Amino acid sequence: MADTSKPSAAVPTAPDAVLEALRGAVASVEAAVVRLEGDDAAPGTVDRVLDLAGAEPAGDIVATHNALTRAASLVDHTGGLPDRDWQAIADLGPVLARTVTRLRGHVSSSLDDLGLDAAVGEHVELLQKVAVEEALGETMQLLVIIEDCLFLWHRVHLARTPDPELRDALASARQVLADHFTQDAELLRRARAALARFAEGTPIEVVRRLSSGRTTKVLAGLRQDFDDFRWACRADEAGWLEGEDPVIAEALDSMSSPLKAVGGVLGDVFERGRARVTETWSRSDASGSDASESDEAPATGSDDRQ
């Protein structure tokens, strides 16, 4: 059966469509910047993630993104970019492409390490390890920034490419977009499925896991990182989660609300208690009715004798 999913269909062919897709592939990098460079971020987070992924140092990635954003804006408004400005960023394309590949590879290998066939308890422990030691969430957030840098670079590159070389430049940009739609979509689906396993089991088992502050903090952080990645990549618009098992979304919703999980347990207890009370009342009513009938029978007999 042919694959007709939106991630594949979204890859454009016409030059104008390629540029438009490059502009809209990432909604915003703001959440990723806050996660990696904000006040609550650990110092050196970006360098640590790049090292874990085996990628080359990227310097000040926020400054690089800002420079590429300015260059792309200038191209959009004037149709070109001065040589001096282009020379400052011309060599970034291949470096960014390699970094994206390394980051994707690290996310994929981290998800491979989770052991989806393992028991839920063991899986949760592995998930915490991957989140903390392998920086899974931070890697996905950095992937957003680096990819957007690459998209910006391709926009400027297309404007700077002479007509004889434009065909190859367009093919390269299309491949970048194709990889984004297919590989990043797969990473998001796998990450969500891995996280959803936390909510497997009975409500009381889920509440027991939620009783660990360390566990809830780590998993809540992962959930936020995955949601930020989903929003930044416009996953819903691109149809990345079409066909996802509804159980996954339900599990993630339940996991994100400890009160809901606790409520599920208390609700079960309440229902069982109410059933017992109802049964007791029913028995009491039945006993009362029997007793009333017994009391009335002798009285009737007495009246007859009279």
DRENDONU-660734 format. One record per residue (C-alpha): z, y, x. Coordinates in nm, 2 decimals. Layout:
N
rec z = Z y = Y x = X
...
***
This chain:
306
rec z = 0.00 y = 0.00 x = 0.00
rec z = -0.10 y = 0.34 x = 0.14
rec z = 0.18 y = 0.58 x = 0.24
rec z = 0.15 y = 0.89 x = 0.01
rec z = 0.49 y = 1.04 x = 0.10
rec z = 0.51 y = 1.42 x = 0.14
rec z = 0.61 y = 1.41 x = 0.51
rec z = 0.27 y = 1.28 x = 0.61
rec z = 0.08 y = 1.48 x = 0.35
rec z = 0.24 y = 1.80 x = 0.46
rec z = 0.06 y = 1.80 x = 0.80
rec z = -0.21 y = 2.07 x = 0.77
rec z = -0.57 y = 2.07 x = 0.89
rec z = -0.71 y = 2.42 x = 0.86
rec z = -0.61 y = 2.68 x = 1.13
rec z = -0.45 y = 2.91 x = 0.88
rec z = -0.26 y = 2.62 x = 0.72
rec z = -0.13 y = 2.52 x = 1.06
rec z = 0.01 y = 2.86 x = 1.13
rec z = 0.17 y = 2.88 x = 0.79
rec z = 0.33 y = 2.54 x = 0.84
rec z = 0.46 y = 2.64 x = 1.18
rec z = 0.61 y = 2.95 x = 1.02
rec z = 0.78 y = 2.75 x = 0.75
rec z = 0.89 y = 2.43 x = 0.92
rec z = 1.24 y = 2.56 x = 0.99
rec z = 1.42 y = 2.77 x = 0.73
rec z = 1.68 y = 2.91 x = 0.97
rec z = 1.86 y = 2.83 x = 1.29
rec z = 2.16 y = 3.04 x = 1.20
rec z = 2.39 y = 2.75 x = 1.11
rec z = 2.28 y = 2.56 x = 1.43
rec z = 2.36 y = 2.86 x = 1.65
rec z = 2.70 y = 2.90 x = 1.49
rec z = 2.77 y = 2.53 x = 1.54
rec z = 2.67 y = 2.53 x = 1.91
rec z = 2.75 y = 2.89 x = 2.02
rec z = 3.00 y = 3.02 x = 1.76
rec z = 3.36 y = 3.11 x = 1.81
rec z = 3.48 y = 2.76 x = 1.72
rec z = 3.23 y = 2.58 x = 1.94
rec z = 3.35 y = 2.42 x = 2.26
rec z = 3.23 y = 2.60 x = 2.58
rec z = 2.92 y = 2.44 x = 2.73
rec z = 2.83 y = 2.24 x = 2.42
rec z = 2.45 y = 2.30 x = 2.46
rec z = 2.46 y = 2.19 x = 2.83
rec z = 2.67 y = 1.88 x = 2.74
rec z = 2.43 y = 1.78 x = 2.46
rec z = 2.12 y = 1.82 x = 2.69
rec z = 2.30 y = 1.62 x = 2.96
rec z = 2.37 y = 1.34 x = 2.71
rec z = 2.01 y = 1.34 x = 2.60
rec z = 1.89 y = 1.33 x = 2.96
rec z = 1.70 y = 1.66 x = 2.91
rec z = 1.66 y = 1.93 x = 3.16
rec z = 1.88 y = 2.24 x = 3.14
rec z = 1.75 y = 2.50 x = 2.90
rec z = 1.95 y = 2.81 x = 3.01
rec z = 2.05 y = 3.05 x = 2.73
rec z = 1.88 y = 2.88 x = 2.44
rec z = 1.97 y = 3.16 x = 2.20
rec z = 1.81 y = 3.42 x = 2.42
rec z = 1.50 y = 3.20 x = 2.46
rec z = 1.48 y = 3.17 x = 2.08
rec z = 1.51 y = 3.54 x = 2.04
rec z = 1.24 y = 3.61 x = 2.30
rec z = 1.00 y = 3.37 x = 2.12
rec z = 1.09 y = 3.52 x = 1.78
rec z = 1.00 y = 3.87 x = 1.91
rec z = 0.67 y = 3.74 x = 2.06
rec z = 0.57 y = 3.56 x = 1.74
rec z = 0.65 y = 3.87 x = 1.54
rec z = 0.44 y = 4.08 x = 1.76
rec z = 0.15 y = 3.84 x = 1.72
rec z = 0.19 y = 3.84 x = 1.34
rec z = 0.18 y = 4.22 x = 1.33
rec z = -0.08 y = 4.30 x = 1.60
rec z = -0.28 y = 3.98 x = 1.63
rec z = -0.21 y = 3.93 x = 2.00
rec z = 0.04 y = 3.95 x = 2.28
rec z = 0.01 y = 4.14 x = 2.61
rec z = -0.04 y = 3.93 x = 2.92
rec z = 0.29 y = 4.03 x = 3.07
rec z = 0.48 y = 3.92 x = 2.77
rec z = 0.28 y = 3.60 x = 2.75
rec z = 0.34 y = 3.51 x = 3.11
rec z = 0.72 y = 3.52 x = 3.05
rec z = 0.70 y = 3.24 x = 2.80
rec z = 0.37 y = 3.06 x = 2.88
rec z = 0.54 y = 2.77 x = 3.06
rec z = 0.80 y = 2.70 x = 2.79
rec z = 0.58 y = 2.49 x = 2.57
rec z = 0.58 y = 2.16 x = 2.77
rec z = 0.95 y = 2.20 x = 2.86
rec z = 1.04 y = 2.25 x = 2.49
rec z = 0.82 y = 1.95 x = 2.39
rec z = 1.00 y = 1.72 x = 2.64
rec z = 1.34 y = 1.85 x = 2.53
rec z = 1.26 y = 1.77 x = 2.16
rec z = 1.15 y = 1.42 x = 2.26
rec z = 1.47 y = 1.37 x = 2.45
rec z = 1.70 y = 1.50 x = 2.17
rec z = 1.52 y = 1.28 x = 1.91
rec z = 1.56 y = 0.98 x = 2.14
rec z = 1.93 y = 1.05 x = 2.18
rec z = 1.99 y = 1.08 x = 1.81
rec z = 1.79 y = 0.76 x = 1.75
rec z = 1.98 y = 0.56 x = 2.01
rec z = 2.31 y = 0.69 x = 1.88
rec z = 2.22 y = 0.57 x = 1.53
rec z = 2.12 y = 0.23 x = 1.69
rec z = 2.47 y = 0.20 x = 1.84
rec z = 2.63 y = 0.22 x = 1.50
rec z = 2.57 y = -0.15 x = 1.41
rec z = 2.48 y = -0.12 x = 1.04
rec z = 2.56 y = -0.49 x = 1.00
rec z = 2.91 y = -0.45 x = 1.12
rec z = 3.21 y = -0.45 x = 0.89
rec z = 3.28 y = -0.12 x = 0.73
rec z = 3.60 y = -0.06 x = 0.93
rec z = 3.43 y = -0.13 x = 1.26
rec z = 3.13 y = 0.08 x = 1.15
rec z = 3.36 y = 0.38 x = 1.08
rec z = 3.52 y = 0.35 x = 1.42
rec z = 3.17 y = 0.34 x = 1.58
rec z = 3.07 y = 0.64 x = 1.38
rec z = 3.37 y = 0.84 x = 1.51
rec z = 3.28 y = 0.73 x = 1.87
rec z = 2.92 y = 0.84 x = 1.82
rec z = 3.02 y = 1.17 x = 1.67
rec z = 3.27 y = 1.26 x = 1.94
rec z = 3.14 y = 1.10 x = 2.26
rec z = 2.77 y = 1.11 x = 2.19
rec z = 2.78 y = 1.44 x = 2.00
rec z = 2.55 y = 1.31 x = 1.72
rec z = 2.59 y = 1.62 x = 1.49
rec z = 2.56 y = 1.87 x = 1.77
rec z = 2.24 y = 1.70 x = 1.90
rec z = 2.08 y = 1.73 x = 1.55
rec z = 2.18 y = 2.10 x = 1.54
rec z = 2.03 y = 2.16 x = 1.88
rec z = 1.72 y = 1.98 x = 1.78
rec z = 1.67 y = 2.24 x = 1.50
rec z = 1.69 y = 2.53 x = 1.75
rec z = 1.46 y = 2.37 x = 2.02
rec z = 1.21 y = 2.26 x = 1.76
rec z = 1.19 y = 2.61 x = 1.61
rec z = 1.14 y = 2.74 x = 1.96
rec z = 0.85 y = 2.50 x = 2.00
rec z = 0.70 y = 2.61 x = 1.67
rec z = 0.73 y = 2.97 x = 1.77
rec z = 0.57 y = 2.90 x = 2.10
rec z = 0.27 y = 2.72 x = 1.93
rec z = 0.22 y = 3.02 x = 1.70
rec z = 0.19 y = 3.25 x = 2.00
rec z = -0.01 y = 3.00 x = 2.20
rec z = -0.27 y = 2.97 x = 1.92
rec z = -0.31 y = 3.35 x = 1.92
rec z = -0.36 y = 3.35 x = 2.30
rec z = -0.60 y = 3.06 x = 2.31
rec z = -0.97 y = 3.14 x = 2.36
rec z = -1.22 y = 2.99 x = 2.11
rec z = -1.35 y = 2.71 x = 2.33
rec z = -0.99 y = 2.58 x = 2.37
rec z = -0.87 y = 2.64 x = 2.02
rec z = -0.96 y = 2.29 x = 1.89
rec z = -0.73 y = 2.13 x = 2.14
rec z = -0.45 y = 2.38 x = 2.08
rec z = -0.47 y = 2.32 x = 1.71
rec z = -0.46 y = 1.94 x = 1.76
rec z = -0.15 y = 1.99 x = 1.97
rec z = 0.02 y = 2.20 x = 1.71
rec z = -0.07 y = 1.95 x = 1.43
rec z = 0.09 y = 1.67 x = 1.63
rec z = 0.41 y = 1.87 x = 1.67
rec z = 0.42 y = 1.92 x = 1.30
rec z = 0.34 y = 1.56 x = 1.23
rec z = 0.62 y = 1.44 x = 1.45
rec z = 0.86 y = 1.68 x = 1.28
rec z = 0.77 y = 1.55 x = 0.93
rec z = 0.78 y = 1.19 x = 1.02
rec z = 1.03 y = 1.14 x = 1.30
rec z = 1.29 y = 1.40 x = 1.19
rec z = 1.27 y = 1.28 x = 0.83
rec z = 1.34 y = 0.92 x = 0.95
rec z = 1.64 y = 1.05 x = 1.16
rec z = 1.79 y = 1.23 x = 0.86
rec z = 1.75 y = 0.93 x = 0.63
rec z = 1.91 y = 0.70 x = 0.89
rec z = 2.20 y = 0.94 x = 0.96
rec z = 2.28 y = 0.98 x = 0.59
rec z = 2.27 y = 0.60 x = 0.54
rec z = 2.50 y = 0.55 x = 0.84
rec z = 2.75 y = 0.81 x = 0.71
rec z = 2.74 y = 0.68 x = 0.35
rec z = 2.88 y = 0.34 x = 0.47
rec z = 3.22 y = 0.52 x = 0.50
rec z = 3.25 y = 0.52 x = 0.13
rec z = 3.18 y = 0.15 x = 0.08
rec z = 3.46 y = -0.07 x = -0.06
rec z = 3.71 y = -0.01 x = -0.33
rec z = 3.84 y = 0.34 x = -0.41
rec z = 4.18 y = 0.24 x = -0.26
rec z = 4.01 y = 0.14 x = 0.07
rec z = 3.83 y = 0.48 x = 0.08
rec z = 4.15 y = 0.66 x = 0.02
rec z = 4.31 y = 0.47 x = 0.30
rec z = 4.04 y = 0.58 x = 0.54
rec z = 4.08 y = 0.94 x = 0.41
rec z = 4.45 y = 0.92 x = 0.50
rec z = 4.35 y = 0.97 x = 0.87
rec z = 4.32 y = 1.34 x = 0.95
rec z = 4.11 y = 1.26 x = 1.26
rec z = 3.87 y = 1.04 x = 1.06
rec z = 3.82 y = 1.30 x = 0.78
rec z = 3.77 y = 1.58 x = 1.03
rec z = 3.51 y = 1.40 x = 1.23
rec z = 3.32 y = 1.26 x = 0.93
rec z = 3.33 y = 1.60 x = 0.74
rec z = 3.18 y = 1.76 x = 1.05
rec z = 2.90 y = 1.51 x = 1.06
rec z = 2.84 y = 1.56 x = 0.69
rec z = 2.81 y = 1.93 x = 0.75
rec z = 2.58 y = 1.89 x = 1.05
rec z = 2.35 y = 1.66 x = 0.85
rec z = 2.34 y = 1.89 x = 0.55
rec z = 2.26 y = 2.19 x = 0.78
rec z = 1.98 y = 1.98 x = 0.94
rec z = 1.85 y = 1.89 x = 0.60
rec z = 1.85 y = 2.26 x = 0.48
rec z = 1.71 y = 2.40 x = 0.81
rec z = 1.42 y = 2.15 x = 0.81
rec z = 1.35 y = 2.21 x = 0.44
rec z = 1.39 y = 1.84 x = 0.38
rec z = 1.40 y = 1.86 x = 0.01
rec z = 1.08 y = 2.07 x = -0.01
rec z = 0.91 y = 1.83 x = 0.22
rec z = 1.02 y = 1.53 x = 0.02
rec z = 1.21 y = 1.37 x = 0.31
rec z = 1.46 y = 1.21 x = 0.08
rec z = 1.23 y = 1.09 x = -0.19
rec z = 1.28 y = 0.72 x = -0.24
rec z = 1.63 y = 0.73 x = -0.09
rec z = 1.87 y = 0.49 x = -0.25
rec z = 2.07 y = 0.70 x = -0.50
rec z = 2.38 y = 0.51 x = -0.39
rec z = 2.37 y = 0.70 x = -0.06
rec z = 2.39 y = 1.05 x = -0.22
rec z = 2.67 y = 0.93 x = -0.45
rec z = 2.86 y = 0.79 x = -0.16
rec z = 2.82 y = 1.11 x = 0.04
rec z = 2.94 y = 1.32 x = -0.26
rec z = 3.24 y = 1.10 x = -0.30
rec z = 3.32 y = 1.11 x = 0.07
rec z = 3.30 y = 1.49 x = 0.08
rec z = 3.57 y = 1.52 x = -0.19
rec z = 3.90 y = 1.34 x = -0.11
rec z = 4.03 y = 1.45 x = -0.45
rec z = 3.74 y = 1.27 x = -0.62
rec z = 3.82 y = 0.95 x = -0.42
rec z = 4.19 y = 0.98 x = -0.50
rec z = 4.11 y = 1.06 x = -0.86
rec z = 3.91 y = 0.74 x = -0.88
rec z = 4.21 y = 0.53 x = -0.77
rec z = 4.45 y = 0.72 x = -1.00
rec z = 4.20 y = 0.69 x = -1.28
rec z = 4.19 y = 0.31 x = -1.24
rec z = 4.57 y = 0.30 x = -1.23
rec z = 4.59 y = 0.52 x = -1.54
rec z = 4.34 y = 0.31 x = -1.73
rec z = 4.53 y = -0.01 x = -1.65
rec z = 4.85 y = 0.16 x = -1.75
rec z = 4.71 y = 0.29 x = -2.07
rec z = 4.57 y = -0.05 x = -2.15
rec z = 4.92 y = -0.21 x = -2.10
rec z = 5.08 y = 0.06 x = -2.32
rec z = 4.82 y = 0.01 x = -2.59
rec z = 4.87 y = -0.36 x = -2.58
rec z = 5.25 y = -0.32 x = -2.60
rec z = 5.21 y = -0.08 x = -2.90
rec z = 4.98 y = -0.33 x = -3.07
rec z = 5.23 y = -0.61 x = -3.02
rec z = 5.52 y = -0.39 x = -3.15
rec z = 5.32 y = -0.29 x = -3.46
rec z = 5.23 y = -0.65 x = -3.52
rec z = 5.60 y = -0.75 x = -3.48
rec z = 5.71 y = -0.47 x = -3.71
rec z = 5.46 y = -0.58 x = -3.97
rec z = 5.58 y = -0.94 x = -3.96
rec z = 5.94 y = -0.82 x = -3.98
rec z = 5.87 y = -0.60 x = -4.28
rec z = 5.70 y = -0.89 x = -4.46
rec z = 5.99 y = -1.12 x = -4.39
rec z = 6.24 y = -0.86 x = -4.52
rec z = 6.04 y = -0.80 x = -4.84
rec z = 6.00 y = -1.17 x = -4.93
rec z = 6.37 y = -1.25 x = -5.01
rec z = 6.40 y = -0.93 x = -5.21
rec z = 6.11 y = -1.04 x = -5.43
rec z = 6.27 y = -1.38 x = -5.47
rec z = 6.60 y = -1.22 x = -5.58
rec z = 6.42 y = -1.01 x = -5.84
rec z = 6.26 y = -1.32 x = -5.98
rec z = 6.59 y = -1.49 x = -6.02
rec z = 6.72 y = -1.20 x = -6.21
***
